[in-house]
Amino acid sequence: MEGNKEAQKEARINTGLRNYWYPVAASWNVKNAPVGITRLSQNIVLWRDTAGQVHALEDRCPHRGARLSMGWNLGDHVACWYHGVEVNGQGTVTSVPAVDACPMEGKTCVRSYAVQERAGAIFLWFGDKAPSEFDDAVGTLRLPEELTSDEHSHFLCFAHWNVNYRYAIDNVMDPMHGAYLHAVSHSMASGEKKAVMEVVETDHGIMFQKTGQRGVNFDWTEFGETGTMWLRLSIPYQPKVGPGGPFTIIGIVTPVDEEHCIVYFWRTRHVQGWQRDVWRFLYRNRLEGLHWDVLEQDRVVLESMAPEARDHETLYQHDIGITRIRRVLARRAAAELADAPVAMLKPVPTEAQHA
């Protein structure tokens, strides 16, 4: 029985934890035509109504199961290509034009998703209950200030990786790899190749950092839970690459299925006024390609790892940030399977910070 519980917990983690907001598409990816996507192993259709509001439904016509994303956008509802069945944004059948007085009409037959459009991305709520049924700490989407404050400027980028999303989270929670994998990068060529790591509690989660080195390389990363699970890191930049101080990255990893994910990265700087225009120009013309090179190095390593690599690891002191987050995910999965209340990240015990 215990082994079965562990298997269920692993399966839940691998497909994606519920009761979180996840980015599922960039805003510019959804225009007038319905768009079909797969996220957390769920087939979903997205479309915009005449007011520009995004709607999201299970991508399945309740009549025969055809993909609604292959149909037509009729404003606040979509019509199936197969037989014209119309479904509104709440998942309710509004019309079955092929027959009079169809009993399907007026019934909610497919799942709808709560939607928010923030920071150039479309976020959906994945959970068996609506976000309003949870307290604000869980159900409210609160993004880091780099994505909400007018004092910051950001660019959203995303990439599809052929790897389980947990490996992508592990990668960001491992600052030490920057001194090796990205050693010839324009921004990560400096700093020590040996460090003692520590875990520090923050207002939103935990920070995993090198001791005795700050502002030199990829020296720290932060994991936060504020209605979504985000990662933050900062890379020091020289003045010649534009105004705005350190280059900050906010990342969220969204599972597609057990073998694929999408990494969403907002690349940000604390910059206003005319300096914002300078920074955005330099980024697009000089820096963006270099940043994609770094992201590509991560992708190549992760996608080429041995099958079931996590089951054959030998971890050491640099990996305490990874093991900490893995325990968080395991607790979340166990709580979901038990339908227990969701609790925020607990403070790190002092004696465990250097374990």
Secondary structure, 3 states (H helix, E strand, C coil): CHHHHHHHHHHHHHHCCCCEEEEEEEHHHCCCCCEEEEECCEEEEEEECCCCCEEEEECCCCCCCCCHHHCEECCCEEECCCCCCEEECCCEEEECCCCCCCCCCCCECCCECCEEEECCEEEEEECCCCHHHCCHHHHCCCCCHHHCCCCEEEEEEEEEECCCHHHHHHHHCCHHHHHCCCCCCCCCCCCCCCCCEEEEECCCEEEEEECCCCCCCCCEEEEEECCCEEEEEEECCCHHHCCCCCEEEEEEEEEEECCEEEEEEEEEEECCHHHHHHHHHHHHHHHHHHHHHHHHHHHHHHHCCCCCHHHHCCCCHHHHHHHHHHHHHHHHHHHHHCCCCCCCCCCCCHHHCCC
